[in-house]
Amino acid sequence: MPDFPAEPLSSEAQEALERAVDEGPSDDGAAQPGPSRKYRLKRKESGPKGIKRIASERLDSALEHLRDGLEQDFAGAIHEARKDLKKSRAVLRLVRAKLGDELYRTENNRLRDAGRTLSAARDAEVKLETVRALRDHFPDEMPAAPFDALVATLEAEREEMTARGAGLAEAWRSADQAAAMIEETRAGVKDWPLEGPAWKLVKKGLATSYRRSRKRFRDTMSEPTSAAVHEWRKRVKDLWYHLRLIQGAWPEVIDGLSDQTHELSDMLGDHHDLTVLAEDARGREAALDGDALEGLLDLIERRQDELLEAAIPIGERLYAEDPKLFVRRIRTYWRAWRPD
């Protein structure tokens, strides 16, 4: 766990910090004129207002990428829109208990389907990035000929999807379908049945994300299969997003937790991308002969072992607390920040 500061910030220092954050860079780190779109709750707004603001901003951002960003950078716009959808779904999970199961499932499933609609346009790019990263990690062990053949094949698929031909037309149709689903959810955010103090809105979702993430870590420790790692990664991502949402309660502490969770999420994400690459490579006998395929799969397995070995100590620190104690500690920070 991170080292804790001696005491929380004074109210004046906290307000100064919040002003600096609100007037600073946007959620992706780029300078942004106009209202901030920070993915976090603010001290001086009600819980329902804050949750609805954050969800609306992420959905608006996704729609902007799909409407205005595709011409400039098709793959990049799809990637950013999918990230916005994941953040929006994390907001839903945080307040699921207050939304009710029926509304939660309706909205979550719709946004999940929108993300899946966009996934094909991103998959080829991810596989290409993954195989290149693997080559960079093992520069002296990746055979040049089969590597070049695989990269050429993946590049051709990416170009077909994002630059020309029937694949591009289908990708644009998928983006239009996703945008329509996002718009439907966006229109209903104002009517989400949220009320009451902010902590009561978020505490159950935070407890659930920590507990589930911790359980998936233990599952992975017991049986470190690719499927177990992937499930752990999904729950880690939830916890990372939820920590970002509440980071104002004590930035010096929660930012440290968030950074560890983000690092862990990236490692497990790379592990999953390698699993996808291995599955894809097994179906490419034309580009990879038997020896080349076995060599590639061996490098994938070795890299996954390295990633998991690095991830486990982070998990051990992150999940050192019992879930009840973890939530009780965050509640203490929260009440010092905004005693509602």
C-alpha positions, 0 to 999 in steps of 0.5 A: 500500500502507498505511504499515507500523508500525515493528515488530510489537506485543509479545506482551503488547500483542498479547494485550491487543489480542486480549482487547479484540477478543474482548470487543468488538462482534460481527462486524456491529458490534453489541454482543453478550453471551456468546461472540464470533463474530469472523470471524478466527483467534485466536492461541491456538487450533489451526488446525483448531479455528479454521477449524471454529469460524468456519465453524460460527459463520457457519452457525449465524448464517445459521440463526438469521436464517432461523429467528428473524429472518424475522418481524421483518424478512424482507428484512433476515434474508435479507440477513444469512443470505446474507452468512453463507453468503458468509463460510462459502464463503470459509472453504471456499475458504481451506482447499480444498487440505486439504479435498480437491476432492470434499468442497470441491465438495460443501459449496461447491455446497450453500451456493451453492445455498442462497444462490441459493434465497434470492436472489429474496427479496433481488433486488427490494430491491437493485434498489430500493436501486440506483435510489434511490442513482442518483437521489441521485447524479444528483438533477438529472438523473433524470426524476421521472415515469419514476423514480417509476413504476419505484420504484412497480413495484419497491416493489410487487414487494418487497411481494409478495415480503416482505409478502403473497400467493403471493410471500411463501409461496414466499419462506418455502418458499425459506428453509426449503429453504435452512435444510435445506441449511445444516443439512446442511453444519453437521452435517458441519463437525466431521468436516472433515479438517483437521490440521497448523499453522495457516499450512499450512492457510491459506497456499495459499488466501490465495495463490490468492485474492490471485493470482486477484483480481490476475488479474481486475484485470488482465483488467478493465484489458484489457477493462473489460466488466460481466462482467469487473468482476463476476468481479473483484468476486467474487475481491476479496470472497474476498480481503477475507474471507481478510484478515479471517480472518488479521487477528490476525497484524498488525492495524495492517497487515492491517486497512489492506489489509482496509479497502482491499479492502472499499472496492474490493468495495463499489465493484465491487458497486455497479457490478454492481448497476447492471448488474442494474438496466440489464438489468431496466429494458430489460424494463420498457417498460410503465413506461419509454418509449424516452426515459426508458429511454435516459436511465436507461441513460445515467445507469447507464453514467456512474455505472459509469464513475465507480465503475471510475475510482475502483476502479482506483487502489485495485487498482493499490496493492492488487496492487502486489506479486507474489503470492509476495512478498505471501504471503511478507510475510504469512507473516513477520507470521504467524510473529511472531504465532504461530510454528507 
